[in-house]
Amino acid sequence: MSTDAGRARSIGGVQSIHRALDLLEIVAAAGGHLSIVEIGAASAIPLPTIHRLLQTLVDRGYVRRLPNREYALGFRLVPLGTAATALVGPDTQDVLADLVAELGETANLAIVAGDHAQYVAQVPSPHTMRTFTEIGRSVEMHCTGVGKVLLAQLSEAQVRRVAARVGLPAYTEHTLTNEDSLVEALADIRERGWAEDSEEQEMGVRCIAVPVAAPGQSWMAVSVSGPVIRMTDDLVGRAVPLLQSAAVRLGAQTT
């Protein structure tokens, strides 16, 4: 994980805030308790800086310092997580679980987060070989199913401005890296009502997504994703109407 000044400059914002959030993510990813040395090993932040940032987080209740001098997440995060979860609706997990039961593949909910799409809920496939995305992960919009269906809600001028700000980096040989080609693809998505990522972000993975329509909103998308060997055209044909029904349910609970 890169947490140096270059990263802060490259993505904008305040370096100390980036670093504090990096520390929270490191502790959360560990799933338990970490010493300051272990936290330092997982980051590129100097230990004195880590110590100061952790002390501030402890003072605010976002991190706990344990008797053995290790650090764990603080309970001040609980109400924040509860409030954030409420934004996507109380029945979201049930809606996604129904998709998994019908299709057997991982179901996801994503929102617009600046110039990216961010996953906010997921129910994984029961298969051993399956797709998995960390909740809170932000992804490029031009090469993901959820991202493209969200971009399709924007005007062409807005899409071009997003592309100019973040670029169209290639992740596989199938990634759309030409702005005109992307605009053309989004026009097709608007017409048919769903988007596809067929090995555009990651080889071997296929994703189908539809927008979640709520009055005055076009900021959410629901998708199913899985290995291309199981995400056949037949499954896609079954998935689209099921996703559209799920989108209606999700939209109703966000009104």
C-alpha positions, 0 to 999 in steps of 0.5 A: 500500500502506497501512502507517501506524499506522491500518492496524496499529490496524485489523487488530491486532498490533504496528505494527513487525512489520506494517511489517517484513513490508510491507517484505519484501512490497515487495521481493518484489513488485519481483522484484529489487533496490530502493533505500531511496528506491524502498522508501519510495515504495512504502510510507507508512513514514518513511525513517528507520524504513525504514532501521532496519527494513531494518538489523534484517532484514539482521542477521537474514538476511531481507534482503540489502544489496547493494554498490550499496546496494540491497536484496534478499530474504535467503536466511534466507527459503528454509528458511521457504518450504520448510517452509511449502510442505511443510505443504500436501503434496509433490504439491500442484502435481501435483494442481492441474496435473491439474485445470487439464489436465482443466478448462482453468481456474486451480486453487487451494489455500487454508487457514483463516488466522484469520477469512480464507481464504489462498491457498497454492498455485496452477496458472494456466490456460493461457488468456490471459484467466484468474484469478490470485491471489497466493500468500499473499493473504488473502480474505474468507470470505463471498464466495469459493468457498474461503472459503464451503466452509471456513465451512461446516465450522463450526457456525452459532454459530462462523459468526456469531462470525466474521461479527460480528468481520469483517463481511460487506462487499459487493464486488459486487451479488451478495455475501451481506451478510446474516448469516441469508442466509449461514447458509442458504447454508452449510447448502446447501453442507454438504448438496451438498458444494461451494461457489460464488462466482458474481461475489460477490467480483469481477464476471466471475469464477466459482469452485467449491470443495470441502473437503479432508478429512483426519483431524481437519482441516477447514482446507483447500479446493481450487477452480477459477476462471475467467471466467464465460463459460467457467465454464458450468454444464456445466463446473461439473458436470464440475468438482465430481467432479474437485475431490472426487477432487483433495481426496481426493488432497490430504487423503491427503498431509496425514495 
